């Protein structure tokens, strides 16, 4: 499954109302560590069939970034049942992202 691109308009439906666990990558196009993590996030979207993997550009969706108090990027937030269940900040190993959503 491809990475789902989130916006202010679809965040509620794609993340909060999702039946399965969701991993959200908060990123920006100008962010070096975000670019480093992009292939890992893409790979996880293919490997984790039971998890919805999404990303959201904080420059285009500042309201969502503020709501979830994203202070630095990349920030990865796991959601289960519409609630935040975990958070990691910065460039991290793939295994740490898997642990975050499992």
C-alpha positions in Angstrom: 0.0 0.0 0.0 1.3 3.4 -0.9 2.0 6.1 1.7 -1.2 8.2 2.2 -0.7 11.9 1.8 -2.6 13.7 4.6 -4.0 17.2 4.6 -6.2 19.2 7.0 -9.2 18.0 5.0 -8.6 14.3 5.2 -6.7 13.9 8.5 -9.8 13.1 10.6 -11.0 10.5 8.2 -7.7 8.8 7.4 -6.2 8.9 10.9 -8.7 9.5 13.7 -11.4 7.3 12.2 -9.1 4.6 10.9 -9.8 1.0 12.0 -6.2 -0.1 11.9 -3.1 1.4 13.6 -1.8 4.5 11.7 1.8 5.8 11.5 2.0 9.5 10.6 5.3 11.1 9.4 5.3 14.9 10.0 7.8 16.3 7.5 8.8 19.2 5.3 10.3 19.3 1.8 13.4 21.3 3.0 14.2 19.0 5.9 17.4 16.8 5.4 16.6 14.1 8.0 13.0 13.9 6.6 14.5 13.2 3.1 16.7 10.5 4.7 13.6 8.9 6.3 11.4 9.0 3.2 12.6 5.7 1.7 12.2 4.0 5.1 8.6 5.3 5.4 7.9 4.2 1.9 9.3 0.7 2.6 7.2 0.4 5.7 4.0 1.2 3.8 4.7 -1.8 1.6 5.8 -4.2 4.4 3.2 -3.4 7.1 -0.1 -4.6 5.7 -1.9 -4.1 9.0 -0.7 -0.5 9.5 -1.8 2.6 7.5 1.4 4.7 6.8 0.8 8.4 6.1 2.8 11.6 5.8 1.8 15.2 6.2 3.7 18.3 5.1 3.9 20.6 8.1 4.4 23.7 5.9 1.1 23.0 4.1 -0.8 21.9 7.1 0.5 24.0 10.0 -2.8 23.6 12.0 -2.4 19.9 12.3 1.3 20.2 13.2 0.3 22.7 16.0 -2.5 20.6 17.2 -0.1 17.7 17.8 2.6 19.9 19.1 5.1 19.0 16.5 8.2 21.1 17.4 10.9 19.4 15.3 10.9 17.2 12.3 10.7 14.5 11.3 8.2 13.5 14.0 6.5 10.1 13.8 3.3 9.7 15.7 1.5 6.4 16.0 -2.3 6.4 16.4 -4.5 3.5 17.6 -8.3 4.0 17.9 -8.0 7.6 17.0 -5.6 8.4 19.9 -1.9 9.0 19.9 -0.2 5.8 21.1 3.5 6.8 20.7 5.9 9.3 19.3 9.5 9.4 18.0 11.4 12.4 16.8 14.3 12.6 14.3 15.9 10.2 12.0 15.6 6.8 13.6 16.2 3.2 12.6 13.4 1.3 10.7 13.1 -1.1 13.6 12.2 1.8 16.0 9.4 2.8 13.6 8.0 -0.7 13.5 8.2 -0.9 17.3 6.3 2.4 17.5 3.2 1.1 15.7 3.2 -2.5 17.0 
